[in-house]
């Protein structure tokens, strides 16, 4: 019985042709790729297939996309990503800025109660931020921390540190990660695909049905969970590297 074979999509072939062009020096690392019309003409292909190949190259970190610059061939090995516990603003390539949207205390939601050991009638710290990458909104960050009295048992200075930095351009994890606190932090993350939704869409000024990657991260000090966060990456956002080895 003949074997069923699936033909490769044109975008996959284009992906490999562009990668070969990078290896051969046609598109050297650090250079800017030609515009879509020019590149499509050079390769003799249609723009829809080329656009899909460029998206795949961006997702794999082969190229980066920056507003006002275009598509740039990546140089060297991508920085370590989510397998290393770092604030999300330190994971992106390029210039980042954290915009504070909300800094408040609230009753824990069901999501928070699933991850943090807090009473249902307590108040947890809540920060919502947008991380801009080269002036483009790359990630929505929502973080919930233990109540002050519980946080102080982990380190006496943590409640004051969060209070004094609340209005500054930082995420909660960036504050808790400071070396001065000498905390042995570890994180566990889960990823899922979803859509932006109406409320988040208003923040990004994108349609509610925009595809996103949602990362949920629980950060603990030793055996004590400190904060739980959600990171929303809309389609087209700069790639966050993830390196793995065995």
Secondary structure, 3 states (H helix, E strand, C coil): CCCCCCCCCHHHHHHHHHHHHHHHCCCCCCCECCCHHHHHHHHCCCHHHHHHHHHHHHHCCCEEEECCCEEEECCCCCCCCCCCCCCHHHCCCCCEEEEEEEEEEEECCHHHHHHCCCCCCCEEEEEEEEEEECCEEEEEEEEEECCHHHHHHHCCCHHHHHHHHCCCCCCHHHHHCCHHHCCCEEEEEEEEEEECCHHHHHHHCCCCCCEEEEEEEEEEECCEEEEEEEEEEECCCCCCCCCCCC
